[in-house]
């Protein structure tokens, strides 16, 4: 410090010969610059919060929120919602048997059908969700338990999944594809909807199973290994299915190669972990009729056929 | 060659090590230095000097290799860093980890690297300056080339001979062996070491003194043994052993220290004794101090609370997780993933793991960036304080220096100011004011006018600056370096205006090189009457000389005048130099043989002594000796030696009207051109104290100029007579015990030996009643001191003045600077013993209680309604004491203070002192000063500021919470020890009231905001734990979580923390009461932390639950829900800052806009960058989708508003319903300029009448009124309130009574601030209190006495401490011993003036013990003492004389 301090003094003109040689102009003043910034005199707005300023502000805010509130109210009133609980906890519930007899090892699926009646027609597209309650998809270890590169079609990750997937990384000394707890606990109930005509005949309602996932998920984030190789069973041959699954990943939707394997949208939707323990996930979309004359779901009796397999019991 | 040996030395380092052990034993106490040239041929192997440090300095802390480990090691000394590293490392434990471990390291690495870069930069700067210094050139003797060759400083080694030329810096500590100076002297300037700009003489080692020819290093074969390197600048001991075996002592006078500059000496040669880091300068080199501010201490408590909150939250989560696990029992849900090993964890174990995880997740609560941010903000604050134009002093071209970077906010919280007087309140510019010679007073009206003009000029310009704004101060001081005398009396305003600014600046810069030589001090307008006499005297003398008549025919009054000026000129230690380029010493004109032996000396001086007593009949004051001197004078005049003196008188005569030419010396040795050049400029006087310089300048104004000073000779140039050389036989320097200095000279005209003594009035008047003359010197108050003190006091600061001055002087100054108020009562404590002091304190305490408790008028801390604005008084909560501050002043002297500071009495003393409005400690020693500060600081738990300028204030400055040094004329010690260095006292006002206030409120608000911000953000995650099974999951992406503090929300708060102004500078200065805000810590009280925490939790609840309810039971995924929450939190936090920001400049807008833009940019880039990276969280395309979601925008509008409503509402209520003074100040700021001025002037008026706008702590007691009433007229009687009146009264020839002149505090603003101190004549000093003595020679009395026994030829007073200690031991201790008898106490409860009533509460008889005091002014006692002292001096000088004679025989 001292060294630097007397070094500074040297610069002041104590060097031999420099005294007197510098004219008045050479003497550099230490005078600070007179700028608004350096003198802390920048022009400034000084709001002072007093009742006089705050009350109008409150009033303004209130006024702005009134139309917003009205808009929200109208929008939410336009949405019709119909909810069916098929958990089967209740003795008289159609799915009670399934919920009781359920076990992972049962090879045969338990099916039950839940009848319900719509009083109001459902216009436009109808979105069908499944919901789970108290299913902590947001649990810290659960959320982590996946391998995004494997899901992105990375070959090496396919055969050597990330450690994050433990303990659902390998089974039978084969890597699991898709690995991890999220994939392992995939919601695999199958829901089908039938319209019961007044004459008693059941008409299956068309449900679209694509377009339910984010476009970026389907096209960027999730990819099958092997690119356009349609022979998925070959691609996945050195992997094993997740422990809880009944069928391997390449048989999720054999009918549509664009919805099979990792890019199966039901799978993608499940993999997007929910924020809260009670959540719903989009399952199917019932598209509105082309003629636009009849409602998508006219009022009447319906039946929901459930292939009850799953895990909600465990929640 | 030296380089070679150096390298070989390095290669043989192993060998060196071996040697070292042996060596270290041998040189345990001393260092032995051989000349290097003797060992050159051995290639360094045998060089005995090789173990000493070389001259290469390295002040850097690190090398390239050691930087990383060493810097990290240092950084880990800070606990917070260790904590954050621990947390980051915790992330690497798989069961615990919350984030990607590498990412978790990022903030810590960032913080560490920021600090490391800062350290690296500082180190690099040190390295560069080291390099520059190491590569400076100097001349080192080279054996092979047989001459001096240029080498770098770093190549200089111990034992080298170096040749130094004028104006060169010394590369190392060098023992002076030869000097081109005929007196074997070398002058050095030590400004870089101690800041003293006067020249100091150093002497060639005695053995080399007598060398006739030039010093030849080859012939040198002595060995030097001296002490080991130490850091004592004032000590050097050793001896030199010659081949012959003879030893000579070495003293500090032989040593030239590194960093000093050679002046006035053409060439000097020396041998290096200490080099590099072993030099005294480097050993004195201490790093900057680290202080912790009060705010930081407070903050650390709250950081601790944050830790507690963190642990509570973690514990809560852990228990919650345990319970959550427990409720599932054995049936494990699928989402509760097993551990990687597949084992099942029990609820308890997982709860413990979770606890650790939560510490990681919640780590943000402990603000990692707070410490870095505070450092950044403080650096910015320091920058702005540096840049303040109003703290820049044009005269000295210096601005405020912040030497401590981390206590800026303490400036806003001061409660007590301890101030030094001389040089701090006053300018320490002693200005010659008037004089009396032989009883005739010369009033120097013109001089007084001149001084008044300076004053006027100052005040005028002050007006200019205050109204117009930017006119620089003192822009029109005319250059005096040009050599042309500008008659001050003529220079009216217009004239001054013409003086260009650059010229003025140059003048000030040039005069900076010489202390005590400002134009004000230098230009003295002579009194015409006295001038006439001088002219008359000199012309007569000239006449007599030409006609070889004896000098005793001069009329006695003229002779007195002559003696008076001779005394003024030579009775001092002023060194003369010419400013013409190198400080060239004025050559001696003749060499006179010094007195050879003591017998010779006695023989010479005996006659005068014998005759001295005989002729003392004259009525005039100097009659005692003059007649005798005449006799001796004429007898000597006929002697041949005297004749030779006369013939050598300079023949040159100069036109009378050109003053300047009369002063310019023309040394006979100089050639014509040089002489001409020399003519152009005047001489410079390098004085050790300002009063000496003032007197010499005064004498010069009467053409009696000091032109040269050598150890044994003083040359004076007199009008008509030309140059006279006085042989200097002995000098008795000024010391505080003798309180005078004397010179013994042989008069060249009369060959008479004369003693001239100069000393303080008390001493001289006691010694010899009639004096040759007396001078009045004035030390002006600095500009604006009374105003500053008044406004600081209004700001609620208690101001204590601790001074070494005598009581009267101190009280006078205190009145002048409005520290004491004539309306106040003054309690004076003067006690002679511990018991007396105890009794006094007890009594005064009772007195205060009785006086002020019987009038139970409470402190008027009542809220006042002023002009529609509500003021609530700043409740005296800061001072929780029951003590109220009364309108009382306390004056205490050093001795009583010593008793009062005793453990048993300190509480009582404090009780008395704290109830007084102002305290004045006179005669206090440096140690006492620091003890007082320490006592007040520790006992009252207040923030203390000490301000001073001299070395005696250093201890006080170091003890106080904030030390302020005045970079004045008394050197740099105070500045070196201080935290802040100011050019002038008055800058303290802006520093404290404006910058202190700002720094404090900015930092306080920033710290509170930091706590709020982190708590608010962390609480969001805490609420989420209720919805994720307390699993430690976070909906906020880890990137946002980690960089939220460092990036997204960092800039606006830094800008606000640096630039926010709650109240404008003008208002702060005009309403000093606003300062109490900081004193009472009102910006940052403990409850505010909790308020902020509660607000943070509320806001986070809003920010959490509005999105929760917006997305509940939907298909929202974790991060699509978490990202809006992060965004909302950011908006809320920024808007919160907006509510807290008082002034919005464009920088605030830009920083907030930047923060938001940065967040979205980062989020968009991050969310688009990689679909598979950043496990475990993957937020691919989230932000992009959110931006297309109207819900997101709705949330962004609704949530921050809802979250901030309470705070907004609270702030609005605060501003409307219960505004504190700061709010009022802010409201004043919003008024237009002219309105505000009217408003403030009104408030000032009210302040005057009501006491203050906000009632101060000083109550207004009706009981004081009687005092006021009968006091005021008296004031007017006794004190001439304005300068003009003063002049009139003074002009009466002989003031009979002691006259104390001062500015009455009642006088209006335009009256001057200066004070003339105790101008007394022929009157025994009447001290109003016993025990008062005077060291500071405001009054100097010149005595010409016949040679008293203090004589001897000591050409150079060496080792004065030695003689001083003897003086003390013999002279001092005897009278001091039986003090236990004295039980004297006097309490005067009055203003000091003699007319005022004296209340003697206890009046024990003045015991005789008083007399036994040294300080007492008893005549006989003093005399006897003096005798003793002089005897000692005599013996001392004779011994020295012997030494001297020894030397001459050696020759």
Interface residues (C-beta under 8 A of the other chain):
Chain A: X1 X2 X3 X4 X5 X6 X7 X9 X10 X14 X16 X17 X19 X20 X24 X25 X27 X29 X30 X31 X32 X33 X34 X38 X39 X40 X42 X43 X44 X45 X46 X47 X48 X49 X50 X51 X52 X53 X54 X57 X61 X65 X68 X72 X129 X131 X135 X136 X137 X138 X139 X140 X141 X142 X143 X144 X145 X146 X147 X148 X149 X151 X152 X154 X162 X163 X164 X166 X167 X168 X181 X184 X185 X214 X216 X217 X220 X221 X244 X269 X272 X273 X274 X275 X276 X277 X278 X279 X280 X281 X282 X311 X314 X315
Chain B: X57 X59 X98 X125 X126 X129 X130 X132 X133 X165 X166 X167 X168 X169 X191 X192 X259 X261 X281 X282 X284 X285 X286 X287 X288 X331 X333 X334 X335 X336 X337 X338 X339 X340 X341 X342 X357 X384 X386 X387 X388 X389 X392 X394 X397 X398 X399 X470 X472 X502 X503 X505 X506 X509 X513 X581 X582 X1027 X1028 X1029 X1031 X1032 X1033 X1035 X1059 X1061 X1065 X1108 X1111 X1112 X1113 X1114 X1115 X1116 X1117 X1118 X1119 X1120 X1121 X1122 X1139 X1142 X1143 X1144 X1145 X1146 X1147 X1171 X1172 X1173 X1175 X1176 X1177 X1178 X1180 X1181 X1185 X1194 X1197 X1198 X1201 X1208 X1209 X1211 X1212 X1213 X1214 X1215 X1216 X1223 X1226 X1227 X1229 X1230
